[in-house]
Amino acid sequence: MTFVDIIAALSKGAAYTVGVTVACIATGFTVGLAVAVIRRLGWRFAAPLTNVYLAVFRGVPMLVLLFMVFFGLPSLGIQVPPLAAMMLSLGLISGAYLSEVFRGALNAVEPDEILAAQAMGLTRWQTLRCIELPQMLRASVPGMINEFTTVLKYSPFAYTVGIPEIMKQATALVSTTMRGVEIYLAVGLMYFSIYWMLVLGVWTIERCFRVPGLTHR
């Protein structure tokens, strides 16, 4: 078996790795944005809930949470599919960290702009949607790339719940060929390639929405 053959064998799991990563990123982005918006709007009844969410999902290890969801909930009669288990663990953990990224970017919006919007008669929600969120998303790109990379690095845990991603394919291949160095080198190269595709995708989106001549502090 040549190195090219190893890459070809591992590529069977690449689609699963990309799928798990994208699903968890989408979950984290949606939840993180929702939490950041709720905290920005200052709803008092929601503050304790968001604080509990942040404390729990930033404090519990990802693998522990994944096992609680996938192996623990069935004891209560709740069966969770593997992908849903990853989204409920890695996705929600990512959302907790992304909410802090978004909160910092929202705080960077100039107060004078918010005051001007209010003076023009915009409601609080209109100000948030039209003035604050567009600037927040542009300023959050570096933090989002960092968190998306973390999600990719945690995606190999998917093999523990039966998803045949790259690491599961590599483990099976090592057990039959005993060529661990070459196989895990190929795994590293594949993850590196996926990482750069992810970064280039985010940069492309960021360039599409960039305001010409605008630089962020």
C-alpha positions as MATLAB code, in Angstrom:
seq = 'MTFVDIIAALSKGAAYTVGVTVACIATGFTVGLAVAVIRRLGWRFAAPLTNVYLAVFRGVPMLVLLFMVFFGLPSLGIQVPPLAAMMLSLGLISGAYLSEVFRGALNAVEPDEILAAQAMGLTRWQTLRCIELPQMLRASVPGMINEFTTVLKYSPFAYTVGIPEIMKQATALVSTTMRGVEIYLAVGLMYFSIYWMLVLGVWTIERCFRVPGLTHR';
ca = [
       0.000    0.000    0.000;
       1.484    3.315   -1.118;
       1.009    6.688    0.584;
      -1.468    7.622   -2.149;
      -3.456    4.476   -1.371;
      -3.521    5.489    2.310;
      -4.869    8.936    1.398;
      -7.511    7.332   -0.820;
      -8.596    4.981    1.969;
      -8.817    7.795    4.516;
     -10.713   10.055    2.136;
     -13.785    7.889    2.719;
     -14.051    9.498    6.147;
     -13.266   13.044    4.986;
     -16.870   13.742    3.994;
     -18.037   12.710    7.471;
     -15.410   14.940    9.091;
     -16.462   17.928    6.996;
     -20.147   17.205    7.638;
     -19.698   16.950   11.415;
     -17.578   20.114   11.473;
     -20.045   22.147    9.398;
     -23.025   20.931   11.445;
     -21.342   21.817   14.749;
     -20.159   25.184   13.412;
     -23.692   26.010   12.238;
     -25.085   25.046   15.640;
     -22.442   27.043   17.497;
     -22.866   30.113   15.297;
     -26.666   30.124   15.609;
     -26.694   29.576   19.370;
     -23.802   31.969   20.015;
     -25.442   34.733   17.986;
     -28.784   34.201   19.723;
     -27.190   34.352   23.185;
     -25.193   37.476   22.286;
     -28.308   39.229   20.963;
     -30.355   38.302   24.041;
     -27.638   39.615   26.350;
     -27.304   42.774   24.257;
     -31.028   43.476   24.440;
     -30.773   43.263   28.225;
     -33.778   41.065   28.899;
     -33.642   40.535   32.660;
     -35.612   37.284   32.689;
     -33.146   35.758   30.196;
     -29.940   36.822   31.965;
     -29.913   33.959   34.530;
     -30.552   31.406   31.777;
     -27.728   32.655   29.561;
     -25.354   32.819   32.523;
     -26.136   29.205   33.433;
     -25.683   28.152   29.811;
     -22.279   29.847   29.586;
     -21.109   28.437   32.914;
     -22.127   24.868   32.070;
     -20.982   24.619   28.480;
     -17.688   26.433   29.046;
     -16.896   24.361   32.127;
     -17.769   20.783   31.130;
     -15.206   18.892   28.965;
     -16.454   18.180   25.487;
     -15.931   14.396   25.640;
     -17.745   14.144   28.977;
     -20.715   16.073   27.602;
     -20.754   13.949   24.443;
     -20.868   10.734   26.471;
     -23.605   12.159   28.712;
     -25.740   12.929   25.661;
     -25.049    9.804   23.593;
     -24.641    7.142   26.276;
     -26.427    8.763   29.223;
     -29.725    9.976   27.776;
     -30.758    6.509   26.483;
     -31.018    5.426   30.144;
     -33.805    8.008   30.414;
     -35.486    6.680   27.296;
     -34.095    9.387   24.991;
     -32.223    8.044   21.974;
     -29.912   10.628   20.342;
     -28.414    9.984   16.875;
     -24.605   10.350   16.614;
     -24.653   13.599   14.608;
     -27.249   15.157   16.906;
     -25.115   14.157   19.891;
     -22.133   15.972   18.391;
     -24.253   19.048   17.731;
     -25.642   19.026   21.288;
     -22.169   18.756   22.794;
     -19.528   20.303   20.527;
     -22.006   22.666   18.851;
     -23.350   24.083   22.114;
     -19.870   24.362   23.637;
     -18.749   26.289   20.558;
     -21.828   28.510   20.858;
     -20.866   29.427   24.417;
     -17.443   30.629   23.299;
     -18.740   32.337   20.163;
     -21.260   34.289   22.235;
     -18.344   35.875   24.074;
     -16.638   36.694   20.770;
     -19.833   38.350   19.561;
     -20.324   40.171   22.872;
     -16.856   41.717   22.634;
     -17.466   42.778   19.033;
     -20.830   44.327   19.950;
     -19.183   46.310   22.734;
     -16.782   47.732   20.140;
     -19.623   49.462   18.260;
     -19.450   53.211   18.825;
     -22.145   54.392   21.296;
     -22.601   57.543   19.194;
     -23.871   55.435   16.306;
     -26.483   53.804   18.532;
     -27.514   57.205   19.877;
     -27.820   58.595   16.333;
     -30.008   55.644   15.311;
     -32.280   56.207   18.290;
     -32.472   59.905   17.460;
     -33.658   58.970   13.953;
     -36.534   56.994   15.482;
     -35.217   53.450   15.063;
     -36.440   50.923   17.613;
     -33.993   48.982   19.783;
     -34.373   45.917   17.584;
     -33.938   47.938   14.366;
     -30.791   49.530   15.776;
     -29.384   46.147   16.678;
     -30.260   44.580   13.326;
     -29.220   47.426   11.026;
     -26.378   49.133   12.911;
     -24.796   46.806   15.466;
     -24.976   43.298   13.994;
     -23.355   44.102   10.608;
     -20.391   45.746   12.343;
     -20.227   42.972   14.926;
     -20.031   40.212   12.309;
     -17.210   41.959   10.453;
     -15.215   42.516   13.646;
     -15.801   38.923   14.805;
     -14.072   37.226   11.855;
     -10.718   36.548   13.605;
     -12.460   35.146   16.678;
     -14.806   33.040   14.557;
     -11.909   31.546   12.589;
     -10.213   30.614   15.861;
     -13.350   28.935   17.226;
     -14.149   27.169   13.951;
     -10.619   25.753   13.995;
     -11.233   24.466   17.519;
     -14.412   22.733   16.345;
     -12.447   21.015   13.574;
      -9.822   19.841   16.060;
     -12.517   18.367   18.314;
     -14.354   16.656   15.450;
     -12.292   13.409   15.771;
     -14.310   12.666   18.924;
     -17.122   11.773   16.513;
     -15.574    8.339   16.046;
     -16.356    7.528   19.712;
     -20.083    7.593   18.886;
     -19.763    5.586   15.686;
     -19.420    8.235   12.986;
     -16.896    6.840   10.427;
     -14.859   10.028   10.035;
     -11.134   10.258    9.292;
      -9.868    9.085   12.679;
     -12.126    6.019   12.707;
     -10.911    5.099    9.242;
      -7.314    5.633   10.365;
      -7.728    3.436   13.453;
      -9.145    0.614   11.355;
      -6.381    0.998    8.790;
      -3.610    0.948   11.393;
      -4.993   -2.237   12.937;
      -4.760   -4.050    9.589;
      -1.542   -2.592    8.140;
       0.514   -1.654   11.229;
       1.801    1.451    9.393;
       0.872    4.003   12.032;
       3.458    6.684   11.163;
       2.406    6.988    7.528;
      -1.311    6.740    8.269;
      -1.356    9.350   11.018;
       0.866   11.611    8.919;
      -1.764   11.355    6.189;
      -4.467   12.128    8.787;
      -2.580   15.278    9.827;
      -2.244   16.411    6.226;
      -5.941   15.887    5.578;
      -6.966   17.865    8.655;
      -4.536   20.620    7.653;
      -6.120   20.758    4.183;
      -9.634   20.918    5.639;
      -8.491   23.672    8.022;
      -7.212   25.831    5.170;
     -10.370   25.289    3.122;
     -12.346   26.446    6.148;
     -10.174   29.533    6.655;
     -10.278   30.471    2.978;
     -14.059   30.128    2.996;
     -14.421   32.478    5.979;
     -11.977   34.975    4.460;
     -13.927   34.937    1.193;
     -17.185   35.691    3.023;
     -15.452   38.420    5.049;
     -14.122   40.105    1.893;
     -17.619   40.099    0.375;
     -18.998   42.083    3.340;
     -15.967   44.266    4.037;
     -16.514   48.016    3.922;
     -13.846   49.592    1.656;
     -11.383   51.688    3.625;
     -12.705   50.506    6.996;
     -10.214   49.025    9.460;
     -11.109   47.538   12.841;
      -9.214   48.536   15.936;
];
